Amino acid sequence: MDMHGFSVTLLAAQDDFVEALESPVAALAWPGLYRAQAVETFTVELSERAENAVGARDAERERRIEVLGLGRH
């Protein structure tokens, strides 16, 4: 990352660390403590229809581009 003043710190959530991070500070740029939440997941359901096969939409887009004469020359 080519940014000035960017930092990410990960550490074990020991009670004294959390208490210190939650304490009020005078620094204007301190964003405070962010408590991570459990990650939500979901199951992807894929259609078995041929027109929804992997790459089918891309192939249709390519065909339209060629019909319009906008393909690579």
SEKOL-368563 format. One line per 8 residues: number of its first residue (from 1); their letters; for each residue x, y, z of N, C-alpha, C. Coordinates in pm, 1 decimal, padded with zeros to 6 digits, always signed. Each point is the difference from the previous one (the first is absolute). Example, Ala and Ser with C-alpha at 12.3 -4.5 7.8 and 13.67 -1.06 7.14 Angstrom:
REM residues 2
1) as) +01319.0,-00569.0,+00780.0,-00089.0,+00119.0,+00000.0,+00090.0,+00120.0,+00000.0 | -00035.0,+00105.0,-00072.0,+00082.0,+00119.0,+00006.0,-00077.0,+00109.0,+00073.0
//
This chain:
REM residues 73
1) mdmhgfsv) +00083.6,-00116.7,+00000.0,-00083.6,+00116.7,+00000.0,+00088.7,+00123.8,+00000.0 | -00020.1,+00083.9,-00096.5,+00078.7,+00121.3,-00012.2,-00080.8,+00117.2,+00055.6 | -00018.8,-00002.8,+00132.6,-00080.7,+00103.8,+00065.2,+00076.3,+00051.8,+00120.6 | -00013.9,+00126.1,+00029.0,+00063.5,+00058.4,+00117.1,-00088.2,-00021.9,+00122.3 | +00059.2,-00047.8,+00108.1,-00070.8,-00009.9,+00126.3,-00104.4,-00109.2,+00008.9 | +00014.2,-00107.9,-00075.7,-00098.0,-00108.0,+00003.7,+00056.8,-00114.4,+00082.2 | -00080.7,-00053.7,+00089.9,+00046.4,-00108.5,+00084.2,-00115.6,-00092.4,+00036.0 | +00027.7,-00128.7,+00000.8,-00096.6,-00100.5,+00045.8,+00071.0,-00080.9,+00106.8
9) tllaaqdd) -00063.6,-00013.3,+00116.0,+00059.7,-00076.1,+00108.1,-00097.1,-00107.4,+00044.5 | +00047.7,-00123.0,+00003.8,-00078.9,-00112.3,+00049.5,+00069.7,-00053.3,+00123.6 | -00075.5,-00019.5,+00106.5,+00057.8,-00055.4,+00121.2,-00106.8,-00074.9,+00077.1 | +00046.4,-00086.4,+00086.8,-00093.7,-00078.1,+00081.4,-00083.6,+00094.9,+00085.7 | -00125.6,-00030.4,+00015.7,-00092.3,+00088.8,+00070.7,+00003.8,-00023.8,+00150.6 | +00113.2,+00031.1,+00060.0,+00011.2,-00010.0,+00145.1,-00072.2,+00119.2,+00061.6 | -00060.8,-00020.6,+00113.3,-00083.6,+00102.8,+00062.5,+00071.3,+00133.8,+00019.0 | +00127.5,-00001.7,+00041.6,+00069.2,+00127.5,+00023.3,+00027.3,+00074.4,-00131.5
17) fvealesp) +00025.2,-00073.0,-00109.9,+00017.3,+00063.4,-00130.9,-00130.5,+00064.7,-00045.4 | -00108.8,-00074.0,+00011.6,-00130.4,+00051.1,-00043.2,-00037.4,+00124.0,+00080.8 | +00021.3,-00004.8,+00130.0,-00030.2,+00115.3,+00085.3,+00081.8,+00121.8,-00041.2 | +00127.5,-00019.6,-00030.5,+00085.5,+00111.1,-00041.8,-00045.9,+00055.5,-00134.8 | -00034.9,-00086.5,-00092.9,-00043.1,+00045.2,-00132.6,-00134.9,+00071.1,+00003.9 | -00084.2,-00033.2,+00095.6,-00131.2,+00063.3,+00012.0,+00004.1,+00130.1,+00079.2 | +00112.3,+00028.6,+00062.9,+00012.7,+00120.9,+00081.2,-00003.7,+00124.8,-00088.1 | -00059.4,+00110.5,+00052.8,-00001.0,+00125.3,-00075.7,+00142.0,+00053.3,-00017.4
25) vaalawpg) +00024.8,+00059.8,-00116.7,+00131.9,+00056.9,-00028.7,-00018.7,+00138.4,-00061.9 | +00107.4,+00081.3,+00004.8,-00005.2,+00134.2,-00056.2,+00035.9,+00001.6,-00148.9 | +00053.5,-00108.7,-00052.3,+00041.8,-00004.2,-00140.9,-00122.9,+00007.0,-00090.9 | -00003.5,+00100.5,-00087.5,-00115.1,+00020.0,-00087.9,-00015.7,-00111.0,-00102.9 | +00110.2,-00059.5,-00042.1,-00005.8,-00099.4,-00106.9,-00026.6,-00141.8,+00049.6 | -00007.0,-00021.2,+00131.1,-00023.1,-00135.1,+00052.5,-00145.1,-00039.0,-00025.2 | -00022.9,-00103.8,-00082.3,-00136.9,-00038.5,-00035.1,-00070.8,-00078.4,+00108.8 | +00073.0,-00043.7,+00099.0,-00060.6,-00080.6,+00104.8,+00015.0,-00148.1,-00030.6
33) lyraqave) -00057.0,-00079.3,+00085.9,+00011.9,-00144.6,-00010.8,-00115.1,-00056.5,-00082.2 | +00030.5,-00087.6,-00090.8,-00103.4,-00069.8,-00077.3,-00003.2,-00144.7,+00046.9 | -00113.7,-00041.8,+00046.5,-00014.8,-00138.3,+00044.1,-00050.6,-00083.6,-00117.0 | +00081.2,-00094.9,-00040.3,-00036.5,-00086.6,-00112.1,-00118.3,-00088.4,+00038.1 | -00085.3,-00022.2,-00096.2,-00117.2,-00084.8,+00020.0,+00022.2,-00132.7,-00071.4 | -00084.7,-00096.9,+00030.2,+00008.1,-00129.5,-00067.3,-00027.9,+00020.0,-00149.1 | +00069.3,-00074.0,-00081.1,-00016.9,+00008.4,-00144.1,-00126.4,-00074.6,-00040.9 | -00083.5,+00067.0,-00081.2,-00119.9,-00064.6,-00051.1,+00034.1,-00067.5,-00131.5
41) tftvelse) -00047.7,-00120.9,-00019.1,+00025.8,-00072.1,-00123.9,-00131.6,-00038.0,-00065.4 | +00006.5,-00039.1,-00125.5,-00118.4,-00046.7,-00071.1,+00043.0,-00103.8,-00102.2 | -00094.7,-00078.4,-00045.3,+00025.8,-00102.8,-00099.1,-00046.2,+00049.9,-00135.7 | +00086.9,-00009.8,-00099.0,-00033.0,+00041.3,-00135.3,-00073.2,-00114.4,-00067.9 | -00115.2,+00031.7,-00057.1,-00075.5,-00100.9,-00072.1,+00013.5,+00026.8,-00148.6 | +00060.3,-00092.2,-00071.6,+00021.6,+00015.3,-00142.7,-00109.7,-00071.2,-00078.3 | -00042.6,+00062.5,-00105.6,-00099.4,-00060.5,-00087.5,+00068.4,-00103.7,-00087.4 | -00070.4,-00103.6,-00033.0,+00056.1,-00102.5,-00087.8,-00038.8,+00023.5,-00144.4
49) raenavga) -00070.0,+00109.4,-00029.6,-00040.4,+00031.5,-00137.4,+00121.5,+00042.3,-00080.0 | +00006.8,-00040.5,-00125.0,+00117.2,+00024.7,-00084.7,+00029.3,+00148.4,-00017.9 | -00102.4,+00085.2,-00013.7,+00026.6,+00141.0,-00022.7,+00062.0,+00068.6,+00120.6 | -00004.0,-00065.8,+00115.3,+00062.7,+00055.8,+00119.8,+00133.6,-00066.6,+00030.6 | +00050.4,-00077.9,-00093.7,+00127.2,-00068.3,+00021.2,+00112.6,+00102.9,+00011.2 | +00109.3,-00041.2,+00059.5,+00114.5,+00089.2,+00016.7,+00043.6,+00052.6,-00136.6 | +00009.8,+00131.0,-00014.3,+00044.1,+00062.6,-00122.9,-00108.8,+00024.7,-00101.9 | -00121.4,-00049.1,+00022.1,-00106.4,+00016.9,-00099.6,-00032.3,+00147.2,-00021.3
57) rdaererr) -00007.9,+00077.9,+00106.7,-00029.6,+00142.3,-00015.0,+00113.5,+00072.0,-00070.6 | +00123.9,-00037.9,+00030.9,+00114.5,+00062.2,-00065.9,-00002.0,-00030.1,-00149.1 | -00033.7,-00123.4,-00037.1,-00005.0,-00037.7,-00141.0,-00105.9,+00082.4,-00072.9 | -00114.7,+00021.5,+00063.1,-00106.0,+00081.0,-00061.5,+00045.2,+00144.2,-00015.9 | +00069.5,+00054.9,+00095.8,+00052.3,+00136.6,-00010.6,+00099.7,+00010.1,-00114.7 | +00089.0,-00097.1,-00010.1,+00097.8,-00001.1,-00108.1,-00070.1,-00003.9,-00135.6 | -00104.9,-00080.6,-00012.2,-00074.2,-00009.6,-00125.5,-00060.9,+00134.8,-00035.9 | -00058.9,+00068.1,+00097.4,-00060.8,+00131.0,-00024.9,+00104.0,+00103.3,-00040.2
65) ievlglgr) +00115.2,-00003.3,+00062.2,+00107.6,+00092.9,-00033.8,+00043.1,-00021.9,-00144.8 | +00014.6,-00125.0,-00039.6,+00039.7,-00030.8,-00138.1,-00107.2,+00044.6,-00099.0 | -00128.7,-00022.1,+00031.0,-00109.6,+00039.6,-00087.9,+00001.3,+00151.3,-00020.6 | +00030.8,+00074.0,+00104.2,+00002.8,+00146.0,-00009.2,+00129.6,+00052.1,-00062.3 | +00094.6,-00089.1,-00025.1,+00125.0,+00041.4,-00060.3,+00092.4,+00071.8,+00097.7 | -00017.5,-00026.5,+00128.3,+00079.8,+00068.5,+00101.7,+00113.8,-00086.9,+00052.4 | +00019.4,-00115.4,-00060.7,+00103.5,-00091.0,+00046.0,+00138.7,+00054.3,-00023.8 | +00100.4,-00068.3,+00052.4,+00139.3,+00042.1,-00017.1,+00039.7,-00013.5,-00145.8
73) h) +00076.2,+00096.3,-00047.7,+00044.2,-00002.0,-00139.6,+00146.6,-00025.9,-00007.5
//
